[in-house]
């Protein structure tokens, strides 16, 4: 069985450049912190995925599915 990761163990990145990309066709917003690195994903609900470095637990990015729907609310 895999390791269980709790949201409170995730560390916010410091001094990292923030990049974003909106895929209009897929309706997905990608937000990345720093250079791309291997990441694991934590599903936080409501179509939001938190990507993190499994060694440092630092957030590497956030993916928001069905982004246009979120703007309507």
Legacy VTK file of the C-alpha trace (Angstrom):
# vtk DataFile Version 3.0
C-alpha trace
ASCII
DATASET POLYDATA
POINTS 73 float
0.000 0.000 0.000
1.291 3.490 -0.888
2.242 6.235 1.496
-0.658 8.379 2.711
0.068 12.074 2.406
-1.906 14.595 4.372
-2.464 18.078 2.950
-0.888 19.727 6.010
2.477 18.054 5.153
2.757 20.002 1.884
5.223 22.936 1.902
4.626 26.141 -0.043
7.474 27.055 -2.420
9.653 30.075 -1.683
11.323 32.360 -4.218
10.054 30.359 -7.200
8.886 31.812 -10.476
5.176 31.219 -11.071
4.142 30.097 -14.559
0.640 29.434 -15.799
-0.971 27.998 -18.904
-4.652 27.692 -19.750
-5.614 24.855 -22.091
-8.856 26.239 -23.502
-9.786 23.026 -25.342
-9.398 20.876 -22.217
-10.604 23.692 -19.903
-7.650 23.152 -17.574
-5.491 25.776 -15.838
-1.932 24.699 -15.031
0.069 26.702 -12.485
3.712 25.745 -11.895
6.282 26.934 -9.367
9.897 26.918 -10.581
11.392 24.557 -13.143
9.480 21.371 -14.003
10.415 18.413 -11.791
9.014 14.930 -11.229
5.911 15.352 -9.114
3.262 13.303 -7.415
-0.351 14.437 -7.288
-2.626 15.015 -4.332
-6.310 15.289 -5.222
-7.726 18.001 -3.014
-11.291 17.811 -4.321
-13.367 20.167 -6.437
-11.340 19.374 -9.587
-8.121 20.690 -8.040
-4.881 18.704 -8.144
-1.826 19.711 -6.121
1.499 18.593 -7.587
4.379 18.157 -5.155
7.963 16.931 -4.966
7.786 13.564 -3.158
11.196 14.093 -1.534
10.752 17.609 -0.138
6.925 17.827 -0.092
7.272 21.242 -1.716
4.412 22.215 -4.020
5.516 22.182 -7.660
2.185 23.251 -9.096
-1.575 23.237 -9.110
-3.906 21.941 -11.822
-7.507 23.140 -11.928
-9.882 21.060 -14.027
-13.070 22.582 -15.481
-11.593 26.020 -14.868
-14.262 27.970 -16.780
-16.927 26.581 -14.461
-15.010 27.959 -11.465
-15.065 31.467 -12.961
-18.847 31.367 -13.267
-19.305 30.756 -9.526
LINES 1 74
73 0 1 2 3 4 5 6 7 8 9 10 11 12 13 14 15 16 17 18 19 20 21 22 23 24 25 26 27 28 29 30 31 32 33 34 35 36 37 38 39 40 41 42 43 44 45 46 47 48 49 50 51 52 53 54 55 56 57 58 59 60 61 62 63 64 65 66 67 68 69 70 71 72
